[in-house]
Amino acid sequence: MLLIGLTGGFLTGKSSLAKFLKKKGLKVLDVDRLYNNLLKKSHLKKKLIKIFGENILNKTKISKKKLRKKILTNPALLKELERLTHPLIIKEMHKAIKTFKKKTEVLIVEVPLLYEKGLEKFFDKVVVVSSAKRAQFQRAKSLGYSDRETNFFIKNQLPLKVKEKKADWVISNSGSLKDLKERADFLAKEISKVQKFN
């Protein structure tokens, strides 16, 4: 199976590209979805409440928005969150990849912190979705992020230029969704070429 990592920066459009690739018939695994499922598990929930307090809950569920606000007031908590969740996320990612092996010849895995966590070694190829900073801020604003939050999350990731140099393919996403769809069509063809020689 050809395993492709899909990454980028904060709100550069990874999920939008993934949706277009899905429409082209490619299989996509979203690691963020695995993270959301983990947050529902009681053993992790208890550990997070112990560190962050009960006010991260929205009724009985952990609120990612409330977690973000806690991290902003105390950035050291980001390391605590990553220490607790990332080994579990990586374990779940490998388990999910194994189940796909029997079903598909190509799998695209959307991993937000692929390079930051040294996960590129698990993939045959890596796609980086890049974007102008102004476009990141515009998307963030439309999703209810403050400029302070956006700055924080951009600064806590590797610079896009570093990721672009490491990638096999760079998809620029500073324009319209129509532009991105065209780039997704191009990428799907490129993946098909690589698959033939894999």
Buried (B, 14 or more C-beta within 10 A) or exposed (E): BBBBBBBBBBBBBBBBBBBBBBEBEBBBBBBBEBBEEBBEEEEBBEEBBEEBEEEBBEEEEBBBEBBBBBBBEEEEBBEBBBEBBBEBBBEBBEEBBEEBEEEEEBBBBBBBBBBBBEBBEBBBBBBBBBBBBEBBBBBBEEEEBEEEBBBBBBEBBBEBEEBBEBBBBBBBBBEEEEEBBEBBBEBBEBBEEBBEEE
